[in-house]
């Protein structure tokens, strides 16, 4: 319940009560909040207030109220919980509070499922089940209750609905009294001691409410279909696994549940025909109790992954989601879990889902995971139908054929993405989990191709072509697909510069051009005939060095206005020293590249005293450049200029280069050698 209002803070406000983003269409009733704060001694600032927001003061401390948030510049700790509880009351009914929490739990459980977090998935889905059931109870109390005295049963704690969990002891009381419950008035047992369970009072026992809530729905087709899916799921459970670990804290709990489930299974064989109401009530109760057992096991049982099959978790998640949709209709809420047959969750796909040696590729540019929710799911049929479509083959990422048998647990099928150097590998498990890996099919392609991929378009292509067009065509008409946000390895290491320049190609061109113009103007200004400084900036150092090395003179770009003038000065012996500074932002340049470049300069101008400096720009300095603050360049260039100008070792350095030239063959000093080095 506390998830509906998020309590935040910032540098200006000690407390900000924000309505959670998932609680759509729920707003603060501004006037009621204002009235409450007025009663607490706050005063309205009319000059700062308007229809959509109010500003109030108390002891010169500001408070702002809007439909979406309430912010307190200061609020003592003693007031916070009381204020928050009052705001809850103004927001929505207790029924809707539970309902909104159920929606959030359901969404979280699906995120857990596609991220392979089974324990957390089960826990979240159980609370979705319990909260949605609690919302029905609260709705019944306020809208449908016949005996108003029932409302007084729990009035000792009006801020909290006392609905306990679906425990075996509570189920035992329900099972023992079910025959009498069905022939009594539908509200009679809400206050009967027979439904007490331990310290749990009758109205706190959740099973007590099953008959009042569903008594008018027993003959409805949607209700009977929902119960049948619960029965089908329960029949697949190996209840002999329950209670086998006597050292577990849940063992006695599980043993008690196992005995009750066996009794319900046995009685259901006759009740299904002879007493359908009893059949429905007991099996629904059994499903709820099994859900609570799953949650307990997920939280406390070290053998959870061994005892509880993955398919059980998926099936239970599917049915609980369907129950939530049923609750939406009961509450007259305009909600459907899926607006379409494919639901995209706001969670990154887990690359651990269906991970194997076959899909662990360095050439993967995008991974998307999800689950096919289909009670008629059949892996073999799906693969056969996909294979019959154009563009599909049974070759995995290692180039081996993917073999399929009746006992296959998961399988990978490849789908060509025509007119692209990409291949799509779809891995699907027998439980309905799937993984889509987009891989560069040509490993000789420059790795920069990955960074150049438009993530938005590629995700859109997978969603529309692979999931909506292909996968939906090979599952049943009632199937749903849940998928996450793609995981994109090439974007995981992007820095601030990558993000800014990646917005548009024009931004990158303008950024580099402006910096090089500044460097050209500044170095020309501080150079003289005797001592020439030249500088260049690049965000792609290796490509730029290749380009520079191909020029007749590698000291200046071809269109540099100083090019001819400085070359003449050097050739005529007027220039004694030349300092070339190469600024770059990407990966470290190897010493071999620097050595090769210096060797070529020395060969080109053997009498010139020169120095080449490679300077890698840090993230902090990069931010300055993006903000068009070039002071870093001025300081760095002047320091390097002073260092080189005062160097007493320049003759020694030049001698080392000349010796290096003499020790190498003429062919090794050609530009091809430099290009091979920088590849």
Secondary structure as UniProt FT lines:
FT   TURN            2..3
FT   STRAND          5..8
FT   STRAND          15..19
FT   TURN            21..22
FT   TURN            24..25
FT   HELIX           30..39
FT   TURN            40..41
FT   STRAND          43..44
FT   TURN            46..48
FT   TURN            51..52
FT   STRAND          53..58
FT   TURN            59..60
FT   STRAND          61..65
FT   STRAND          69..72
FT   HELIX           77..91
FT   HELIX           94..114
FT   TURN            115..116
FT   HELIX           118..143
FT   HELIX           148..152
FT   TURN            153..154
FT   HELIX           155..157
FT   TURN            158..159
FT   HELIX           168..183
FT   TURN            186..187
FT   HELIX           188..191
FT   HELIX           193..195
FT   TURN            198..199
FT   HELIX           202..204
FT   TURN            206..207
FT   HELIX           208..214
FT   TURN            215..219
FT   HELIX           221..235
FT   HELIX           239..241
FT   TURN            242..243
FT   TURN            246..247
FT   TURN            249..250
FT   HELIX           251..274
FT   HELIX           276..300
FT   TURN            302..303
FT   HELIX           304..307
FT   HELIX           310..330
FT   TURN            331..332
FT   STRAND          342..348
FT   TURN            351..354
FT   TURN            357..358
FT   TURN            362..363
FT   STRAND          364..373
FT   TURN            375..376
FT   HELIX           379..387
FT   TURN            390..391
FT   STRAND          392..393
FT   TURN            397..398
FT   TURN            406..407
FT   STRAND          410..416
FT   TURN            418..419
FT   STRAND          422..429
FT   TURN            430..431
FT   STRAND          433..440
FT   TURN            443..444
FT   HELIX           448..452
FT   HELIX           455..461
FT   HELIX           462..471
FT   HELIX           472..474
FT   TURN            477..478
FT   STRAND          480..485
FT   HELIX           489..492
FT   HELIX           496..501
FT   TURN            502..503
FT   HELIX           505..526
FT   STRAND          531..538
FT   HELIX           541..549
FT   TURN            554..555
FT   TURN            558..559
FT   TURN            561..562
FT   HELIX           563..571
FT   TURN            572..573
FT   STRAND          577..584
FT   HELIX           591..604
FT   TURN            605..607
FT   STRAND          609..616
FT   HELIX           619..626
FT   TURN            627..628
FT   HELIX           631..645
FT   HELIX           650..663
FT   HELIX           667..669
FT   HELIX           671..678
//
